[in-house]
Structures are given as C-alpha cells and as structure tokens.
Amino acid sequence: MTGLTFELLCMQLLTGIALGSIYALLALGLCLVFGMLNVVNFAHGAFFMVGAFMGVYFLGITGNFWFSLILTPIATGVLGLLTERFLVRPLYGRGIDYPLLLTFGLSYVLIEAMRVTFGIEGLPSVTPDGLKGTMDVGVGFFPKYRLFLIAATAVIIFAVWFFIQKTKYGLIIKAGAADQEIVKVLGVDIAKVWLMVFGLGCAIAGLSGILASPTRSVNPEMGIPILAESFVVTVVGGMGSPVGAVVAGLLVGVVYSMTSLFFPDLAELSIFVLMAVVLLIRPQGLFGKAGAMG
C-alpha cells in the first residue's frame, strides 16, 4: 500500500488502543452486572449516553473537566441504583428475558429524556484545555487526549480490580457471584450487594461516556451503536469475565482501527467477523466459561 510506513502503523495501533479503552470500560460494566445478577443490561448504552451528556453539562456549569469527571459517574451510579431498586429488582427470579426487555425499554426512555432536555442535536463536545494538541510519542505526534484516555482507562481498570480482589466488599461480590445461597446463610444482605454492583456497572458506563465525549458527537442516539459494539466485546471476551472484557475491548478496538486503515468500508463489519471467528473456535468466548448463559 502506497504511503504505508511503520510510523503510520504505530499511530493506527495507538488509535485502536484508545478506541478499545472505551470498549473495555463499557464491557467491564456489563460483565460485572451479568456476572453477579445474571442481568443483561440493554440500557448500558443509554447510561453511556447519559454520562456523556452529564459530563458536558457539568463541565458547562463548573468549567472544570476534572470536577465533572467525578460528578458524572456519581450521577449515573445513583441513576443505576434507582433503576435496580425500583425496576430491575422486582423481576429477579422471573427469567433472564424480563430484565432484558425492561432495560431495553428503559434505554428508549432515557434517550427521549435527553432529547427533551437537551434537544435532538445534542451538545458540542469539548476537549479540556490541558489535553488539547498532540505529543511526540517517538514514532510520531499523537493526540494528548487519546493518550490520557488510555492512561485513565488503565487506572480505572486497576481500581475496579483492586476493589473486587482486595476489599471486603469485593470479596462479598465474588462470593455472591459464586454461590448466593452461601452468602445469604452467612448473614450478608444479598439485595444490597446486587444494588451496589448494578450501581457500579452504571457508574462505569457513565464514566465511559464522559471520557468518550471529546472524541465523538454527544447526541441522544450515541449509545445505540456503542451498545452493540460493547456486546460484541462482551461475547468475544466471554460473558461475565472482567478479564475477557478488557482484553477483548482492546482487541476489538485494534481490529477496527487496523481495518479502517486497509479496508475502510469494512471497518464496522470487521468486529462482527472477529466475533464469529472467536465463537466458532471457542463458543464461550476467550475467557468465558461454558454454559454462562444457562
């Protein structure tokens, strides 16, 4: 290919990792909710969209990107807590289809709410002043914000890992995912654990939204395509596997980015081809367990 250089390949690889960072965060939130509650949250993309809107809105009010970066996951997390407590919880035990259909409907309610509140055109995305421009990464100049996105994702993933693996509440979540009856016998209020996990998943989705907002248009429909892509990541990594979510998110981002370089018209299709290939070779996904949807 004319003009193809090592530097260009490296830049495209970094672009894919930055895109994959968003996929990884979204899929991580999906995996936490599914792994613990066995709930397929079809409103996850809508929470991502709400997070993007809230981030831009809080930025307009406070004028401080870092402050809005804190407020946004809190707001979407609280919305997630309310959703689990009053909408999802009454459907536990009725089969996986019931919360799936409820969250599917909720996603459209949230979309309409953002249309009414902010208009169908959405809001202009803003890159923080300190993260504008490019930086020399040795093989070329790469946008500072995308580098920040990669670093921020790594910090968030480490924080979630530390919370799950090294704290008392994380151990309770792991135990509840393995055997809820045992956790109940030990005197743990499993309903509060469900509430915390669902809220955490929604907070991660909202955080993904504000982090992605400077790289894309902030509009009420932005959560629809990203939801499909995050489900692809979840399936490729393995349903309910946080490690699979992170690895598959980065893999899907790189595949999309590299395909965009060589075959731009096939970029959207490439991630679904990747999913098909993985499922043919390993039906449960890269890190999933057989029968996870059972």
C-alpha positions in Angstrom: 0.0 0.0 0.0 1.4 3.4 -1.0 2.4 5.6 1.9 2.2 2.8 4.4 5.0 3.2 7.0 6.0 1.8 10.3 5.1 5.1 12.0 1.6 5.1 10.4 1.0 1.5 11.7 2.1 2.5 15.2 -0.2 5.6 15.1 -3.1 3.4 14.0 -2.3 0.9 16.7 -2.4 3.6 19.3 -5.7 4.8 17.9 -7.1 1.3 18.2 -6.0 1.0 21.8 -7.6 4.4 22.6 -10.9 3.2 21.0 -10.6 -0.2 22.7 -10.2 1.5 26.0 -13.8 2.8 25.7 -15.0 -0.7 24.6 -13.1 -2.3 27.5 -14.7 0.0 30.1 -18.2 -0.5 28.8 -17.9 -4.2 28.6 -16.4 -4.3 32.1 -19.6 -2.7 33.4 -21.7 -5.1 31.5 -19.7 -8.1 32.8 -20.0 -7.0 36.4 -23.8 -6.8 36.2 -24.2 -10.0 34.3 -21.7 -12.0 36.3 -23.3 -11.1 39.6 -27.0 -10.5 38.8 -27.4 -12.6 35.6 -29.0 -9.5 34.1 -28.2 -8.5 30.5 -28.5 -4.7 30.8 -29.7 -3.4 27.5 -29.8 0.2 28.9 -26.0 0.1 29.3 -25.5 2.1 26.1 -28.1 4.6 27.3 -26.2 5.1 30.6 -23.1 5.7 28.4 -25.0 8.4 26.6 -26.4 9.9 29.8 -22.8 10.0 31.1 -21.6 11.9 28.0 -24.5 14.5 28.4 -23.9 14.9 32.1 -20.2 15.3 31.6 -20.7 18.1 29.1 -23.4 19.7 31.2 -21.4 19.6 34.5 -18.4 21.0 32.5 -20.5 23.9 31.4 -21.7 24.6 34.9 -18.4 24.1 36.8 -15.9 25.0 34.0 -13.7 22.2 35.4 -13.3 18.9 33.4 -11.8 17.1 36.4 -14.7 18.0 38.7 -17.2 16.9 36.1 -15.2 13.6 35.8 -16.1 13.0 39.4 -19.7 14.2 39.3 -20.7 12.2 36.2 -20.1 8.6 37.5 -21.8 9.6 40.8 -24.9 10.8 38.9 -25.1 7.8 36.6 -24.4 5.5 39.5 -27.2 6.9 41.5 -29.5 6.5 38.5 -28.3 2.9 38.3 -29.1 2.4 42.0 -32.7 3.7 41.5 -33.1 1.5 38.4 -32.0 -1.6 40.2 -34.1 -0.9 43.3 -37.4 0.0 41.7 -37.3 -1.5 38.2 -35.0 -4.5 38.0 -35.3 -6.0 41.5 -39.0 -7.0 41.2 -38.1 -9.1 38.1 -35.4 -11.3 39.8 -36.3 -14.9 39.5 -38.6 -14.5 36.5 -36.1 -15.5 33.9 -33.4 -13.6 32.0 -35.8 -12.2 29.4 -37.7 -10.0 31.8 -35.0 -7.6 32.9 -33.6 -7.7 29.4 -36.9 -6.4 28.0 -37.3 -3.9 30.8 -33.8 -2.4 30.3 -34.4 -2.3 26.5 -37.4 -0.2 27.1 -35.6 1.9 29.7 -32.9 2.8 27.1 -35.5 4.4 24.9 -37.0 6.3 27.9 -33.5 7.7 28.7 -33.0 8.6 25.0 -36.2 10.5 24.9 -35.4 12.2 28.2 -32.1 13.5 26.8 -33.9 14.7 23.6 -36.4 16.6 25.6 -33.8 18.1 28.0 -31.0 18.9 25.5 -32.6 18.8 22.1 -32.2 16.3 19.2 -29.0 18.0 18.1 -27.3 17.2 21.4 -24.4 19.2 22.8 -21.0 20.1 21.4 -18.2 18.0 22.9 -15.3 19.9 24.5 -11.6 18.7 24.9 -10.1 20.0 28.2 -7.6 22.8 27.6 -4.7 20.9 29.1 -5.3 17.9 26.9 -5.6 19.7 23.6 -3.0 19.3 20.8 -0.5 16.4 20.2 2.5 14.9 21.9 5.6 13.2 20.4 5.4 9.5 21.2 8.6 8.6 19.4 7.0 7.4 16.2 5.0 10.5 15.5 2.7 13.0 17.1 -0.4 11.6 18.8 -3.4 13.5 20.3 -2.8 14.2 24.0 -6.4 13.4 24.9 -6.3 9.9 23.4 -3.1 9.2 25.4 -5.0 10.4 28.5 -7.9 8.2 27.6 -5.6 5.1 27.5 -4.0 6.1 30.8 -7.3 6.9 32.5 -8.7 3.5 31.4 -5.7 1.7 32.9 -6.2 3.5 36.2 -9.9 2.8 36.3 -9.5 -0.9 35.5 -6.8 -1.2 38.2 -9.1 0.5 40.7 -12.0 -1.9 39.8 -9.6 -4.9 40.1 -8.3 -3.7 43.5 -11.9 -3.2 44.7 -13.0 -6.6 43.6 -9.9 -8.5 44.7 -8.6 -6.7 47.7 -11.5 -5.2 49.7 -14.1 -6.8 51.9 -17.0 -5.7 49.7 -15.2 -7.1 46.6 -14.8 -10.4 48.3 -18.5 -10.4 49.1 -19.3 -9.7 45.5 -17.1 -12.6 44.3 -18.7 -14.9 46.8 -22.1 -13.9 45.8 -21.4 -14.5 42.2 -20.1 -18.0 43.0 -22.9 -19.0 45.4 -25.6 -16.6 46.5 -27.2 -19.0 48.9 -24.0 -19.4 50.9 -23.6 -15.7 51.2 -27.2 -15.4 52.5 -26.5 -18.1 55.1 -23.5 -16.1 56.3 -25.8 -13.2 57.1 -25.0 -10.9 54.1 -27.9 -8.9 52.7 -27.5 -10.1 49.1 -30.0 -7.4 47.9 -27.6 -4.7 49.0 -24.8 -6.4 47.1 -27.0 -6.5 43.9 -27.7 -2.9 44.4 -24.1 -2.0 44.7 -23.0 -4.0 41.7 -25.7 -2.6 39.4 -24.9 0.9 40.5 -21.2 0.3 40.0 -21.8 -1.0 36.5 -23.9 2.1 35.6 -21.3 4.4 37.1 -18.6 2.8 34.9 -20.9 3.3 31.8 -21.4 6.9 32.7 -17.6 7.4 33.2 -17.0 5.8 29.8 -19.5 8.4 28.3 -17.7 11.4 29.6 -14.3 10.0 28.7 -15.5 9.3 25.2 -17.4 12.6 24.7 -14.4 14.7 23.4 -13.8 12.1 20.7 -17.3 11.9 19.3 -20.6 13.7 18.8 -22.7 13.9 22.0 -26.3 13.2 20.9 -29.2 11.1 22.2 -28.5 8.3 19.8 -24.8 7.8 20.5 -25.5 5.0 22.9 -27.2 2.7 20.3 -24.2 1.7 18.2 -21.8 1.6 21.2 -24.2 -0.8 22.9 -24.0 -3.3 20.0 -20.2 -3.0 19.9 -19.8 -3.4 23.7 -22.0 -6.6 23.5 -19.6 -7.9 20.8 -16.7 -7.2 23.1 -18.5 -9.0 26.0 -19.3 -12.0 23.8 -15.7 -12.2 22.4 -14.2 -11.9 25.9 -16.7 -14.3 27.5 -19.9 -13.5 29.2 -19.3 -12.5 32.8 -15.5 -12.4 32.5 -14.0 -9.0 33.5 -10.5 -10.0 32.2 -12.1 -11.1 29.0 -13.9 -7.7 28.7 -10.7 -5.8 29.0 -8.7 -8.0 26.6 -11.5 -8.2 24.1 -12.2 -4.5 24.3 -8.6 -3.7 23.3 -8.6 -6.4 20.6 -11.8 -5.1 19.0 -10.5 -1.5 19.1 -7.3 -2.6 17.3 -9.1 -4.7 14.8 -11.5 -1.9 14.0 -8.7 0.6 13.7 -6.4 -1.5 11.5 -9.3 -2.5 9.2 -10.1 1.2 8.9 -6.6 1.7 7.6 -6.6 -1.0 5.0 -10.3 -1.5 4.2 -12.3 1.5 5.5 -15.6 0.2 4.1 -15.3 -3.0 6.1 -14.3 -1.5 9.5 -17.8 -1.8 11.0 -18.1 -5.4 9.7 -14.7 -6.4 11.0 -15.6 -6.6 14.6 -18.6 -8.9 13.9 -16.4 -11.1 11.8 -14.0 -11.2 14.7 -16.8 -12.3 17.0 -18.0 -15.0 14.6 -14.4 -16.4 14.3 -13.9 -16.4 18.1 -17.3 -18.2 18.6 -16.5 -20.8 16.0 -13.2 -21.6 17.7 -14.3 -21.1 21.3 -18.1 -20.8 21.8 -17.8 -19.5 25.3 -15.5 -16.6 24.3 -11.8 -16.1 25.0 -12.1 -16.2 28.8 -15.7 -17.3 29.4 -17.0 -20.5 31.0 -19.2 -22.9 29.1 -22.8 -22.5 29.9 -22.5 -18.9 31.2 -25.9 -18.0 29.8 -27.6 -21.1 31.2 
